[in-house]
Amino acid sequence: MRFPYFLARRFVAGESFQEALPAIRTLNNQGMRVTLDLLGERVTRRKVAETSRDAYIRLVRIIAKERARRAMQAGISIKLSMIGQKIDEEFCLKNLRMLLEAAKACNVFVRLDMEGSDATASTLSLFEETFPEYPDHTGIVLQAYLKRTERDVERMCALKAPVRLCKGAYKEPPEIAWRDMPVIRERFMACAQELMARGRYPGIATHDDQLISATKIFAANEGISRDRFEFQMLYGMRPQTQQEIVREGYRMRVYVPFGTQWAPYFARRLRERKENVWFALRHLARR
């Protein structure tokens, strides 16, 4: 597995926290915020889910320790299927509460990631169950290509819940998801504008120049200051653009994945952009 991991290194900062640490510190030194994503998903065994929960709790404590040394500014992102969502929701809820308790004690923010549409309702339910207890330490992800998302945005605005808005990276049927990119862009901006106008510190997560430009124009036209939202991108995706956005005075957060369970994540990155596939093929030919 070492050879294919070489290809994934553009998008995955390391197979351990220590391997990822230089990338994290570089991003912080460039004025960017960081969210750490310990890779893993769709766990089907309770022991594995508990081990994953404990690994995330250790990560929260490491972040707090590094922050105390002024060596890191970071939060975390987690897929609930990693801590038992596909096994039993009550079991997952128990694990999530344990993680959020540790995060609150350490003052570390936890973003609940969104997976395929089969997990959307469950993820939102678990989020809404815990958010009132941890309103300053947890937020949610919404995917603009799902046809339900505009209603979910309204609900999250009413709750004053922090939302990360992305296009969506899973293959979904046309009955529940927009498939045409111009329509997805239109829906993304409709949701982004609602979140920026009425929401609580939204994360505008996109690598799309059209959406980045439209977000800047909307903020300027509506008098929305640059500290009321942030742009978000993924590690390895358009690093020069990330730095340019920071130089323009906007906030930028980079999601930094690490861990041994990188294959599903890497596959989604390849599906998202043709240039990612060409990048992998070029490096394959060079080896």
C-alpha positions, 0 to 999 in steps of 0.5 A: 500500500506504500506505492498508491499512498505516494499518489495520495500524498497531495491530498493526505498530509500523512498516515499519522499526526506526526507526519501531518504536523509539518503541513499543519504548522506551515498552514498556520504560519501562512495565516490559515486556520486548520481543521484536522480530519482523522480519516475513517468512515462506515465502521461496522464493529463497536470496538472499532467505533470506540477505538476511533472515538478514543483516537479523536479524543486524544487528538482534541487533547493534543490540539489543546496542548499544542495551542498552549505552546502557541504551536497550533491553531486547529479544530477537528472534523469527524464522520459520525459513521466512524463512531457508530452511526451505522451500528446504532444511533444511540451508541453513536450519540453516546460516543459523540457526547464523550467527544464533545465533552472532551472538546468543550473541556479543551475548547476545541471546535468539532465539525460533524462532516456529512456523508452520503444521502443515506446518512443525512437525516441521521447526521442532522438529527444527532447534531440537533440533539447535541448542539444545544449543549455544545453551541460554541463547540460544534457545527455541521456540514450541508451539501448544496447539491441535495434538494433538501438543503435549502430547508436545512439551511433555514433550520440551521439559521434559526438554530444559529448553528455554524454551517460549512457549505460545500457542493457535495462529493458523493454520487446521488440519484437525480430524485434527491440531488441536482446533477447539472453544475450550473444548477448546483452553483446556483443552489450553492450561492442561494444557500451561501447568501442565506447563511451569510445574511442570517447564519452564524459564521458560515464556512464557504467551502469551495475551490470554484472560482465562480463561487469564490468571486460571487461570495466576495461580491455578495459580501461587499454589496451587502456590507458583510465584513470579512470576519463574519465568514470564512472560505474553506478548502481542502489540503492539496487543492489550489494552495496558491489560491488559498494564499491569495485569499488570505493576502486579500484579507479574507479568512481561510480554513484548510481541511487537513486529512491524515490517517491510514484509512485514506483510500475512500477520501482519495477516490472522492478527490479524483472523482471531483476534478479531472486535473486530480486524475492527471496529477496522479497519472503523471506521478504514476508515470514518473515512478 
